Structures are given as structure tokens and as C-alpha cells.
Amino acid sequence: MAYTHELVVDCLQFERAFCATKCPFNFDIRDFAGKLQQGRFNVAFRTYQQAVGFPGIVTALCPEPCRSVCPMKDAGGAISLKLLEKASVEYARNTLPDRYNMPRKEKRVAIIGAGISGLACALRLATKKYQVSVFEKTGRIGGHLHQLLSPEIFIEDIELQFTHESYALHLNTEITSLDDLDFDAVYVATGKNGNDFGVERNYEGAFASSRSGVFMGGSLTGADTMEAIANGLAATNAIERYLKINAMNQPEEPSGTKLTIEAIRIVPKELIIPQNGSSFSREEAVEEAKRCLRCTCDACNHYSPMMSYFRKFPKKITEEVEISIHPSSLDGHATVATRLISTCNHCGLCREVCPVNIDTGEFLLKSHRVMREMGKMPWAFHEFYLRDMEFSNEVANLTRLPGGYESGRFLFFPGCQLGASDPGLVMESYQFLLKYYPDTALMLHCCGAPADWGGDGPVHQKVLDKIKYDWIKLGRPTAVFACPTCKLMFHKNLPEIEGKFIYQLIEEKGIVPENRFKGETFCVFDPCAARHETELQNTIRRLAAETGICLESLPMGRNMAECCSYGGHVSIAHPPYAEHMVRKAVSQNEHPYITYCSNCRDIFTKSGKKAVHILDLVFETDSGNCRLLTVSERQSNRLILKNQILDQFWNEGTVMEKPAAELQISSEIKEKLNKSMILESDLMAVIENNEKTGRKIFDPEKNTFTGSHQIGNMTYWVEYRVIRDNVIEVINGYCHRMRVEE
């Protein structure tokens, strides 16, 4: 399974910056600017020196082609790279070239022409310890540099760069035929209109000629001064390849980039002008370097909460996932990305901001399924939610048509979480639908998101099959959703079921109640599942505005919406990350939020952020300010909803079955149980099993019993005290993944 190739073959993370594509030296300007931003002039100079060979000459003559493509040119002014290069030379502690302690090589290379291209080639080859001989027909080195610079400037730089290297220089020595040379390779750099010795360029290899072992570059081939130096430096790679494997096919350096301006976050900032008019002070150089965007495609890492949290790009993520799926450890069980795979919210923001539409979330979801099939995925990350889904679909489920109808135009699918949060909103919504569309069927059921996010393919398919079977029996009605996640899951997995949102039907009927928040300012927090539901987003804003509420936009709204933290059920796999996401979401604006996802509202309310559901406004309910519910209360609400609906709409209300015993639990213990996702019904199951089997430990000092019982894959423990018949006080409760063996 070629994960890396499939996902990141088009990733632009390592695409060259715009400035680098114009620089003939393949200079890593991003790295250079980054070092200067930290005030590290010495290491910045080393980067510059290694790239250009002769920093003094290049600094003096560089025409700065990079400025023409700098994204900052219209946002304060193109980066003054030439002045930054000059600053690195001036403020470096040591400008001597590095000394390389390497053994001398036996291969001999002849360079024809002591112009700047030939000398650049000689410098690199000498640094690699090849035996280099330079032949110059005149009595001086430097070639056309004599027409551009004072000899003192470039001669000093040339001598400085050859400080630790040696080569044979033959002045006043004209080569008239290559046959006169007895060398392993030759670099012809005779300058503009120079002698080409009858050889031609061979474009199948970099700097290659039509004669084996002979390379050519510099002004002879039409290069300008900077390109001539770069030719000489780069030609050494082609020459060395030939010396090692006798091949003339060294690949050409890449010349372009796939990076786009749209992939860069441009922050305008005014150009730094040197006070002395000619060169930067240290402080000025650092400030100008900080203006550099260090152009790279990092939109996913900047906008995606998960990638920014872990500081990882798609390529790194795929590498870690591949190691987990195809481990190379001796026992074959290395799973370095286990938690990472289960930390993704699958919100789709990474794909939204990626210029090449890479969907890392979908990749992680597929990887999760693979690891689950291989038995490598920790079941504890998703078991609670899978059991909760099973409760919704097996215990609290209900699928009905109104009396007297054999099929319906609409099917109201409120989703499991709205009913868990507030049964009243589901009741009000269904009552509204029956008023205007009396043949509307109802389906209390989970859309299957927990199984999808949990990577459990068979369970997920079972849920989908059940929904489709019931939908067909109801006459294939159009689904009406209250939950954007349910709509997204249907679109993705049950595309044959057409759907729309109840909010659009509400707007069509012109329902505009007087609202208690009239005149207050709110922000619409778009659920991530509604990212591409543009009409829905507009409907919600119109409904809110019609109630008299003032709206203010969030920086991350509509198609850029972030997840509230619920997506992917990451709160168990990585609680600190989930908390980070909540803080990030609620801090976007100080005003309260309106949302159209019950999970968003409940999570924000729990964090202390005032939040209301759009249905709270439409039906004038107070559930936006309701108390916080535990996981046990949320399950109970689904049963209450089912019973209320049967009673009100079908006259089939039943008395809800009471538990075998009443559990008395303090608020502190309830909070602890809720945080650990422990249901009170699980505690009751443990106690009933302990009482039935006698497997319990008695503490005479506290007058309590303690026992455990395995439910699913989890082992639950309860410490309890029997107050009287059918009344039990829970002293403590916890769970773990270990199995208790008898």
C-alpha cells in the first residue's frame, strides 16, 4: 500500500522558493534568511559562501533577479537580499573558507580558461581534492571581471577562497587542441567567443559536450557573469560523475517551481532602509530578514489544527504512518503513529487550504481502517463511541411513518446527538414538519459516524445497510437533516438518499419569532461538516439576522471552518489536543456563538463560552443555557425522546423501565465518571454482577464493597455502599484496559 506516493507525490512543501528559481546558484535563501532572522551571521555567511563560491565577487556584482519574483514586492518592497548577503559577509566572525581534511585523489582535471567560471570549477574540484590544472592564454586571471570590478576586489576574494586549496596555474599558455591534454576530464571555459575546440553541447547531460570527458560552461555557452560562476561550481558534479562512473548524463538542476503565490501567506511590512544609505547595521539586517516570508507551501501546517499542533507536514505524517502499518522492527509491532492517526478530526480543512487538494484526514482515516484490520489500533480510543452508537441504534432507535400514510415525502433524521443534548428541540422540529408536511416520517438513528471515524468497516456497513433498508420501506423519501455531520455522512456513504436541511424549510415558511437576544451581537460558528454547504451557511445567517440579532464574522468561518473538537472523537485518543482545539475555537471572538451543530454548542457551553443552537432561536427555547449533561444523562435523554415521541405523535407512550436500584452519586464523582466516559449503567452492571456472583471485596472500616466486571473490552471497577434495599451509594468508580483473569 504505497501511502506516501499516493498522498504526497504532489505535495509542494519542498518546492523551491520563487527567489531560488531566479538565482543561478541554487542558493537556499529560505535557510539563509532564517539564520539571519535569528541574528546568526556566521552560519548565514557559511550558507552563502558554500552556495556562491566567491561571496565578495557575487555580492559586488549580483543584479538581484530574485527581486522581480519576491511576493513582498507589492507588500512593502522586495527583500533586499543583496544587502543581506553583504551584511552576512561584514558581520561574520570568520570569513575564511572551511578546511577539508580529505585524502588527495589521483584523477586529474584540466580547466581551459582562468576566467571566473574556470576558477569556480577549479575551486570546487580542488576542495574535493582532485588534481586541477588551469590553463590561461593571457598573463592574468579573472577574464571579463577586469571590465566589471577593480582587480583588488576580485583578486582578493579569489585568493581568499583558495586559502586551503592548491591547483596548478599555467598563465600565457594557450591550448589549441584538446588532443594535447593528457587528463581524465576537461572543463572548457574560454569565455565569450572563446575557442570551443570543435565540440558542441550535448544536452543529454549537464555541461556535457559531444566529446566524452569534455565539459563546457560559462560565457562560452552564453552565460552572464553570475551564471558563469554558477556553471563552474555546478559543473564539478557532472565532472565527478564522469570520473566515477564514466557517464556524461548528470541531470540538469531544476529550474522552476510548482509553488504558487496563493500558497503563501503574505504579511505586508515596509522595506528596511539602511540609515547609512549603503549597508545594514546588524539590527537592520535582522529586521529586513524577518520581512522574508521564506516562501514555502505551509498552508496545511498553518491552518490545520492537527498539523499545527504536532508541527508535521503531510510527508512526515505519511512516513510515520507507513512505519506503523509496515513496521521494520524485529517484532513487527512498531506503531509510532497510533495516537496521531486517531487524533485527526477529519474536518477537511487541510484539503481546503492545500493548493493541490491533498486530504491528509482521509488518508489517516484509511490508515486507521488498515491498522484496525491488522489488529494494531487501540480499541480504547473508540470503544465508548461505538457502544454509544449501538445504544442509539438498538435501544433508543425509532423509525415510523405518521398514521394513515404508507410512504412519506420527507424523512426527518435529527441525528443521535441533538436528541441526546435536548429532546425538546427534536420534538419541536418534528412538530413543525408535521404541521406543514404531515406525511413526514421519523428516524431516530445514528448516521454511523462513530464507526466510520473508528475505522470499523463491518460495523459501519451494518449501520448503513439498516438505514438504507428502512429508507426504502418508507418509500424513498427526501431526508431532512438537523445535523451537518449526518448530511455529510449520507452524501459520502448513501448518495442515493437525497437530503436537505430543516433550516431551509423553516426559512421557506417564514418563521421569525421575537427573540430574547434581539440587539445582541453574536458570531455564527460554522460546523466543519458544513464547510461546503454554502446555501445552508447563508440560511443560518438570514434566520439569525431576522430575529434581530447582530452578526459579526469569525476569521475561520464558512469554507475555512475549524472543528469544535468533536469530529473523529479525539477526546479519548488525545485529551490535551481536544482541549487545545476548544480553546482555539472559542477564542476567535469575544462575542457568544450561534451554531447549528449540537456538539459545537454543548462543547462551547462546557468551556464557559456562551453558545446557542439556531433552533433555540427559532423555537424560543432555553436549552442554550441548559446545565451541562453527563454521558449518562445524554443516553437517558435519547430514551426520554423516544418515549415522548411515541406518546405525543403515536399515543404509544410507555413507562420507562426503572433501574434495579437507585444509585446515589456525588457531583464530584459524577464529574470524574463523566470525564472518564463511564456510564452509570455500566456501574450498575458491575454492581449487579458483583451481587449475583459474590465477587466483591468488603472493607469493614469503610463498610464498602469493591468489585470489577468486564464490559466490552474495558474492565470497570466500583466501590459502593448499600444504604438500604435498592439504594446504593457509589463511592468511587474507574476503568482500565487490562483484563482481570480468574
N, C-alpha and C positions, 0 to 999 in steps of 0.2 A: 504494500500500500504506500505509494510514493507521496506521502503527505507534503513534504517540503516543496517538491516540484509542482504539485497541483495548486498549492496555495500561493507561494511566494515567487514563482517564476517571473511575475510581472511587478513585484514589489520595487518601489522606487527609493527605498531607504538609502541605498549606497550609490545612487545615481550621482554623477558629478555635478558640482555646483555650476551655475551659469558662468561665473568668472573663470573657473578652471577650464571650461571648454574654449575660452579665448586665449588662455595662457599657453604658450608653446612648450612650457617646461613641465606640464602635468603637475603643477605646484598644488599641494594640498592646502589651499587657502583657508579652508574651514579650520584645520588643525592649527595653522599659523595664527589666525585671528583669535582662536580660543586661548592660545597660550598668552597672547598679548593682553587679552581681556583680564587675565589673572596677574598681569604685570611680570610675566616670566620672560624677560627679554632675551636671556641667554639661550634658553631652549627654543624660543621662537627663531632666533638667529640661526641655530643649527638646522632647523627645518628648512629655512630659506636657503642657506648655504648648500645643503645637500641637493636641493631642487635645481638651483641655477648655476652651480659650479663656480662662477665668478661674481659674487654678490656686489662688489664695488662697481664693476662694469655694468651689470644689469640695472642696478639702482640708478646709475647715471643716465642710461640710455632707454630704459623701458618706456614705450609710448602708452602704456596702460590701456590696452584694448579691453581689459576687464570692465572698465568704467561704462562702456557702451551697453553692457547687458546687466549691470548691477540693479536689482529690484529697488534699491534705495534711491536711484537717480531721480525718481519722481516723488520721493518721500523724505526730502531734506537734502538730497545730494548723494551721488555715488560715493562709495567708500574710497578714501584717499589711500589706496593700497601702496602706492609708491612712497608716500611719506611714512607709512607704517614700516615698510621694508627698510627705509633709511633709518628709522628710529631703532629697529632691531640691530642694525649694524653699529649705531652710535652708542647704544646703552648695553650691549652685550659685554659681559665681564671678560670674555676671551674670544677673539676673532680668529685665532689660529685654527687651521683645519685639524680634524682628528687624525691621529696617527694609528695606522692599522698594522698590527704585528702579524704579518702573514708571510708564508714562505714564497720565495721567488719562483715564478712559473717559467717554464722553458719555451713556451710559444712566443714567437717574435712577430710584431706587427709594425708595418711601415705606414706612416702618415705623410701624404704628399700635400704640403701647404701648411705654413705656420701662421695662418690667419686664425681668427677666434674659433672657428669650427674645428679646425685641425687640433688646436691646443686644448679645446674642451674634450675632444676624443682622447687625446694623449693623457689628460688629467685623469679621466675615469679609468683608462686601461692601466695607467701607472699605479693608481690606487688599488687595483685588483692584482698588482704585481706582475703584469705581463712585461716583456721586454719591448720597449717602444722606441722607435727611431723616427724623428720628424725631419723631413727634407723640405727646405725652403730655397727657392731660386734667387731670392733677394738677400740682402745683408741684414734684414731686421725681421722681427716677429710682429704680429698684430694685424697684418693685412690692412683692410679698409678702415680699421679703427683709427688709423692715423688721420683720416679725414673727418672723424667724428669727435675725438677726445684728445686732450693733451696726453702725450706719451707717459708723462709722470703718473697719470691716474691709472691707466690700464696696465702699464708695465708693473707698477707696484702691486696691483691686485693679482696679476698672473704669477709673479714671483712668490707672493704670499701663499697662494693656493698650492704651489708646488713645493712648499717648505719641507714636507716629509717625503716627497716622491722624487724619483730620478728618471730621466729619459735622455736619449741621445739626440742632440740638436745639430743638424747639418745645414748651416747657412750657406748662401751662394752656391747651392747645389741643385741644379735643375735636372729633374728626371724627364727624360724624353721618351722612354719606353718602359712599360711595366715588366717587360721581359728582363730588364736589367736588375730587377729586385729579386732577392732570394729571401722571402719572408713567408710566414704562414698565412697572413692576411694583410690586406691593404685597404686604407681608407683614403679616398681621393677627395680633397677639399681645396682645390686650386683657385677658388674664388670665382667671381662673376667673369664670364667669358674665358675662364681658365681652360687648360688642357684636359680633355676628358679621355684621352688615350684610346679613342675609338670604341669605348664601351658605352652602353646605354642603360637606362634604368630598367630594372626588372621588377615590376610592380607585384609580383607574387610574394615578395618579402620586403620587409622594412629596410630601406637604404641599400637594397641588393642591386647588383648590376648584371649585365649579360655575361660576365666572366666570373667563374667560380672563385670565391675568396676575395673578390674585389667589391668594396662598398663605396658609396659616394653620397655626399651631402653638402650642406652649407650653401653659400651664394652660387656655387656652380650649378645647383639644381633649382635656383630661383628663390632661395630663402632670403628673408631680410635678416638684419643683424641678430635680433633675438631668436629667430627661428634657426639661424646658423649655429648659435651656441647650443640650442636645444638639440639640434641634429647631431652635433658632435657628442653630446652626453648620451643621447639615446642610442646612437649607432653602436656603442660599446656592447649593448645587449645582443644586437644582431651578430656582431663580430664574435662575441664569446660563444654564442650558439653554434656558429660555424666551426670555431676551434674545437668545440666539444663533440659535436655530432655530425660535422661536415654537411650542414644544411643551410641553405640560403633563404629559408622561409619563415624568418622571425615575423610574427604578426605585427601589423601596424598598431600604434597606440590608438585607442578610441578617440574620436574627435567630437562627438556630440553628447547630448544628454536627453533623457526622456522626462526630466524634471519639468514641471510647468509652474508658471508664476502663481496659478491658482492654488498650488500645493504649499505655497509659502505664506506664513503669517507675517505680514509686513506691518511693522510698528514705526510710523514716521518719527524721525528725530533729526534735528538740524545738524548740518555738517560742522565739524570742529575745525576752526580756522586757527593755525598756529600764530601765537602772538608775535613771534619774531619775524613772521612773514615767509619763512623758508623751511623750517623744521619743527617737529613736535617736541615739546617737553615730555618727560616721562608720563606725567599726568594726562596731558593732551592725547598722547598716543593710546593710553589705556581707554580713555573716553571715546576716541574715534573707533578703536577696535570693538568697543561694546555696541557701536551702531551696526556692526556687521551682523546680518541675520544668520550667518553660517548656513546658507541655504541647503536645506535637506528636507525631504518629504517626511515630516513627523506629525502630520495631522492626526493620525490614529493615536499616537503616543500622547498628544496634547489633549485631544477631546475625549478619547475613550477612557472612562473611569478606571477600568481594569488595567489597561496598558500603562496609564499614567501612574497608577498605584504601584504596580510592580516594576515600572520603568523598563518595559520589554517591548520590542518590536515584533511584528509577525514572524520574521525569520528566526529570532531567538525562541519564540514560543513554539514554532514547529519543530525546531531541533530538540527541545526538551520533551515535547510530546512523542516524537519518534523514539527517543531513548526509552520512554515509558512503555510504548507499545511494542517496540522491538529491542528489548534490553540486551546489552552486551555483557552484563555482569555474569559472574560464574554460576550463580544460582538461577539466573534468568528472571529475577523478580524486581529489578530496579524500576522504581516508579517516581522519578523526580518531579513529574508534573501533575501528580494525582490531585493535589489540592488546587492547583492552578486551573485544571480542566473544569473543576466543579465550582470555580469562583466566578465564571462568566455569567452575566445576567441575560445574555442572548438578546440584548436590546437592539442590535443592529446599527448602533451609532458608528462603530468602526468602519463598516461598509459605506455608510452615508458620507463620511468625510474622506474616504480613500479615493484618490484620482483614478485608480484602476479597479475599483469596486471589489477589493479583497474583503471577504467576510470571515474574519477570524473567529467570530462567535459560532457560525455554522460549522466551521472546521472543528472547533473544540467540542461541539455537540456530537458530531460524527465520531470524534475520537473517544468521547465518553461512552458511546454505544459500543465501540470496538472493545474498550477496556472492560466494560461490563460483561460482554460476551466472553471475554477471556478470564473473567473472574478476578480482575485486578482492581476493580473500582470499589472503594469502601462503601458498603451498603448504608452505613450510618448517615451519610451525607443526605440521603433522600428518603430513607425509610419512613420517617414520620409523615412526609407529604404524600407518599404513596398510600399509606394507611388512611390518611385523611381523605384522599380521593376515593378510596374504596368505601369509606363511610358515606360519602356523598352519593355514590353511585349504587350502593347496595342497601343502605338503611334510610337515608334521607331523600332518596330519589322519588320522582313522581312524573309521569307522562300521561297527560289527559287532553281530550277534546271537550269543549263545553257540551252540555247535554243537548241532544237533538241534532248534532252535527256529525256527519261521517267523515268529513275532511275539513281542513281549515285553510284560509288564505295566508294566515301568519302563524308562526310558532315562536312564542316568547321563550327565549333562552337567557335567563338572567345571569347564569353562571353560579358557581358554588360560593364565591367569596362575598358577593353582595348580600345574599341571604344570611351568611354567617355573621356579617357585620351588622346588618339591620334588616330583619324580616319585614319591617314596616314599609321600607322602600320597594321591596318586591311586590308586596300586597298592593300598594298604591299604583305601581306601574302596571300590574296586570289588570287592576280595576279600570284604569284609563284605557287600556287596549280593548277590553271587553265592551266598554261604553261606545267606542267608535268602530270597533271591528269585532262584533260579538262571536265570530267563529274562530277567534284566536286560540290556538292550542297552547299548552304549557309544558315545558320540560325542565324539571329540576334535576340537573345532572352536571357533572364536571366535564369540561371540554377535553380533558386528557393532558393538559399542560404538565402536571407533575410527572407523568410517565415519560413524556417527551423530554423534558428537562433532565429527568433522572436517567435517561438513556435506556429505559426498559422497553425495548421494541415490542415483545409479545403482549405485555400488559397494555401498552399504548394502542396497539392494533385492536385488542379486545374492546377497549372503550370506544374507539371509532366505529367498529362494527355494530355495536349496540346502538349508538346514536343514529347511524345510517338506517338500521333496521326499523327503529321506531319512527324515524322521519318518513320513511316510505309508507308505513302503516297509517300515518297521519295524513297522507295524501300529497306528500312532497311540498309542504308549504314553504314560503319565504321565511327565513329565520329573522327574528328581531332580537338584537343584542343590546345589553346594557354595559357589557364589559368588552373593551377593545381587545384584550388578550384572547377572549373566546372567539371574537370575529377573526382575528389573525390566525388562530389555530384551525378554524373551519376553512378559511381561504387556503391555508397551506396543506391541510390533510383531507378536507372534504369539499373540494372545489365545486362539486355538483350541487351543493346546497347554497342557493343564493341568499344573501343577507343584507340587512340594513340596520340602522341604529334606532332605538326608541326615541332618541333625542330629536331626530329628524321628523318623526311622526308627531311629536309634541309641538314642534315649531309649525308644522303644517296646519295643526288645529288651532294655532294662535293662543295657546295657553300662556298668559303672562300674569302671574299672581303679584299682589303687592308684597314686597319683600322687607323683612326686618333689617336687612343690611343696606337699604337704599341710601345712596350718597356716600357709602364707604368705598375705599379703594381695595381691590383685590387683584391678584395675578392668576391667570389661567395656567395651571401646571398640566401640560400635555403628557399623558401616559406614553411611554416609549412604544407600546404596541400600536398607538395611533399615529405613528410617525408619518405614514403616507396617506392618512385619511384626511386630506385637505378639507373636503366639504364638512366632515364631522367637526374639525377644528373651528371652522367658521361658524357652524351651527351653535356650538357651545358658547362662543363669544357673543353671538347675537342674542341667545337666550339670556345670558348673564347681563348684557347691556340693557335689555328690555325690562329687567326687573329694577333698573335704577342704580345698579352697581357701576362704579367707575373702574375701568380696567387699565392695568399697567403691564407692559410686556416683560417677559423674562428673557435674559440673554440666551438661555438654552431652551427654546420652545419650538413648537411645530416639528419640522423635519429634523431639528437638532436636539430633540428632547432627550434628556437623560433618564435612566431608570431610577425609581424611588428606592430601590434595593431589593424589591420582592422578586423580580424576574430571576429565573434559574434557581430560586430557593437557596441563595448563597449564605444565608444567616447561620446555617449549621456548619457548612464547609469552612467558612472563614468569617466568623463574627466581627473581627476588627474591620475587615473590608466593608461589610454591610453597614456598620456604624459610620464608617468614613463616607459612604455614599449618601446616607441620610443627612449627615452634616452638610455635605456639599450641595445637596438638593435644596434644603431649607434655607441655606444662606444666600441663595440667588437674589432674594429680595426680602425686605423687612415686612412687607405687607402680607396679609393672610392669602392663602391659596384657594382657588376653586379648581376642582379636578373632576374627572368623570371616570375614575377608577377607585373602587372602594379600598383597595390595598394602599394606594397612594394616600388617600385621606387618613386611613387608620394609622399608617406608619408615621405620617407627619404629626398627627394628633398626639401619638405616643411620645414623640420627640419634644413636644411642647409648642409646636407650630400650629397656629390656628388654621384649620383647613375644613372646607365643606365640600360635599358632593353636589354636583349640579342638580341632582334630584332633590336634595334638601331644599333648594331654592324653588324648584318647580312645584313641589308638593307641600312646601312650607312646614317641613318637619324640623325637629331639633336634634336630629341624630348627629349633626356635625359637632355638637358639643357633648355628645354622649360619653359615658365613662369608658375607660379602656377595658377591653374584653380579654379574657384569658383564652388559651386554645380550647379549653374545655367548654367555656361559655359559647365560643364560636361554633363548636359542634352542636351544642344544645340548641342554639338558635336555628340551625337547619331543620332540626326535628320540630321545633316550635312553628317554623314557617310552613312545613309540610302539613302539620295538623291544622293550622289556621286556614290555609288554602282549601283543604278538604272540607272544613267546616263552613267557610263563607261561600265558596263557589260551587260545592257539590253536596253540601249538607251531610257530609260523612265524618264529621269531627269525632275523634276518639279521645278517650282519656289517656294521656301519655303514661306509659309504664314507669312506675317509680322504681328507683334502685332498691336492692335488697336491704340496704342500710343507709342511714344518713351519715355523711362524712362531715365532721367539723374541722375546718382547716383555717388557721390564722391567715391574715392578709400577708404576713411576711413569708409564710410557707407557700401560699398561693403564687406569690411573685417568683419565688425560687422555682417552683414547679413549671410555671409558665415559661420562664427563661430557658429551662431545660427541655421544653416541649413535652412535658409529661402530662398526660390526660388524667383527670380524676377517675375516669372509668378504668384506666389502667391500674391505678392504685386499688380500686375496688376489686378488680380481677385478682390482684395479688393477695389481698386480704381474704377473699372468698376461698382461694386455693389454699392459703395457709390454714384457715379454719377447717377446711374439709380434710386436708391431708395430715394436719398436725405438724407440718414442717415449719416450725417457728421457734424462736429463742425468747425466753422470758427473762426480763430484767426486774428482779424483785425490788431493787432500790427505787426504780422509776415507775414500776408497775406497768411496763410496756412490753409489747411483743414486737419482734423484728423477723421479717421473712422476705424471701425473694421468689420471683416467678418469671419465667421467660415468655415474652410476648413477641412473636415475630422473631427477629434476630437479637432483640435487646433484652437484657436482664434488668428487671425493676425490683427495687427494694423499698420496703415501707416499714417505718417504726410507728406503731399505733397503740392506742389505749382504748379498751372497751369501757365506755361510760355507763351504758345501760343497754338493754336489748335494742338492737337495730340503730344504735347511736355510737359511732366510733370517732375518736379524735385522732387525727393524723398529726404525729409529732414531727416526722421528717420523711422525706422521700427522695430518691435519686435513681439514676440508671447508669449502666455502663455496657460496653460491647462484649465483655467476657461472658463465657458460658459457665454456669456452675454445674460441675459434674458430681453426681452422687457416688 
